């Protein structure tokens, strides 16, 4: 496993575009749900298909926190870190972050009409 692995729904065009966008701007490894190794799957929560996850050697970040952590590992980290450092002092921030993530997840069909990428071909042997 790389320093960190972004795990995402590789059956979703918007999710594929989003994951590729982040990975192109970072050193993250990218693994779709359909490509999970048994070892990586074991580290994820039971309901792992509900959202994206960022897996490091020490932690598993899920949903909005996974996107936050992925962006903080991207080429935009220097610009985003002060915003994150400011926001995390508000007790409402984690709820806001997760609600924003859930809105995107719940509207990915609409968002996919704006930005999308063909999901990788599955090897369903």
C-alpha atoms as one frame of an Amber mdcrd trajectory, in Angstrom:
protein
   0.000   0.000   0.000   1.185   3.492  -0.828   1.370   6.202   1.867  -2.412
   6.463   1.515  -5.073   4.837  -0.649  -8.297   6.472  -1.788 -11.080   3.896
  -2.061 -14.110   4.926  -4.123 -17.224   3.735  -5.965 -15.790   2.769  -9.351
 -19.263   2.146 -10.749 -20.107   5.866 -10.660 -18.987   8.341 -13.333 -18.988
  11.354 -11.005 -17.135   9.378  -8.315 -14.568   8.190 -10.883 -14.011  11.754
 -12.118 -13.679  13.067  -8.546 -11.277  10.328  -7.451  -9.135  10.735 -10.578
  -9.054  14.517 -10.075  -7.674  14.130  -6.556  -5.222  11.360  -7.449  -3.822
  13.356 -10.394  -2.946  16.076  -7.892  -1.453  13.871  -5.189   0.623  10.772
  -4.517  -2.407   8.766  -3.428  -3.079   5.279  -4.701  -6.557   4.762  -6.152
  -8.601   1.598  -5.635 -12.214   1.108  -6.691 -14.701  -0.967  -4.740 -14.523
  -3.648  -7.440 -10.727  -3.939  -7.037 -10.511  -4.262  -3.239  -8.015  -6.781
  -1.957  -9.162  -8.885   1.009  -6.638  -7.046   3.221  -7.872  -3.606   2.219
 -11.544  -4.648   2.458 -10.936  -5.870   6.004  -9.824  -2.372   7.059 -13.016
  -0.710   5.796 -16.290  -0.363   7.729 -19.051  -2.909   7.059 -21.076  -0.329
   5.111 -18.037   0.740   3.053 -20.077   1.156  -0.139 -21.889   4.158   1.369
 -18.981   6.535   0.730 -15.312   7.023  -0.147 -12.480   6.143   2.231  -8.878
   7.183   2.650  -6.772   4.401   4.137  -3.361   5.064   5.666  -1.107   2.788
   7.686  -2.592   4.214  10.887  -6.143   5.347  10.064  -9.209   4.905   7.893
 -11.050   8.137   7.099 -14.539   7.822   5.664 -17.004   9.989   3.754 -16.363
  13.735   4.013 -13.306  13.246   6.161 -11.769  11.025   3.455 -12.090  13.810
   0.874 -10.760  16.365   3.350  -7.732  14.195   4.146  -7.128  13.429   0.463
  -7.165  17.141  -0.399  -4.780  17.838   2.490  -2.389  15.373   0.807  -2.754
  17.035  -2.605  -0.789  19.777  -4.335  -3.341  22.200  -2.829  -2.459  21.298
   0.767  -0.572  24.558   1.434  -3.581  26.620   0.391  -6.169  24.414   2.131
  -4.366  23.837   5.439  -5.109  27.327   6.887  -8.788  26.964   6.000  -8.917
  23.507   7.598  -7.010  24.721  10.690  -9.513  27.562  11.070 -12.646  25.470
  10.437 -11.733  22.614  12.779 -11.998  24.970  15.765 -15.771  25.138  15.275
 -17.735  22.272  16.785 -20.157  22.419  13.832 -17.414  21.792  11.276 -17.451
  17.953  11.225 -21.238  17.952  10.809 -21.024  20.558   8.024 -18.265  18.585
   6.250 -20.273  15.352   6.374 -23.515  17.030   5.296 -21.709  18.598   2.332
 -20.259  15.207   1.392 -23.666  13.521   1.719 -25.275  16.205  -0.470 -22.713
  15.472  -3.187 -23.165  11.725  -2.822 -26.943  12.012  -2.921 -26.774  14.209
  -6.035 -24.030  12.427  -7.946 -26.416  11.603 -10.779 -27.001  15.340 -11.334
 -23.354  16.276 -10.727 -22.343  13.547 -13.168 -24.130  15.462 -15.927 -21.628
  18.280 -15.381 -18.438  16.291 -14.706 -18.073  12.574 -15.252 -15.596   9.983
 -16.384 -16.297   6.533 -17.697 -15.768   4.118 -14.814 -12.964   1.599 -15.347
 -13.918  -1.654 -17.032 -14.663  -4.333 -14.513 -13.084  -7.720 -14.658 -16.068
  -9.790 -13.491 -14.626 -13.236 -14.181
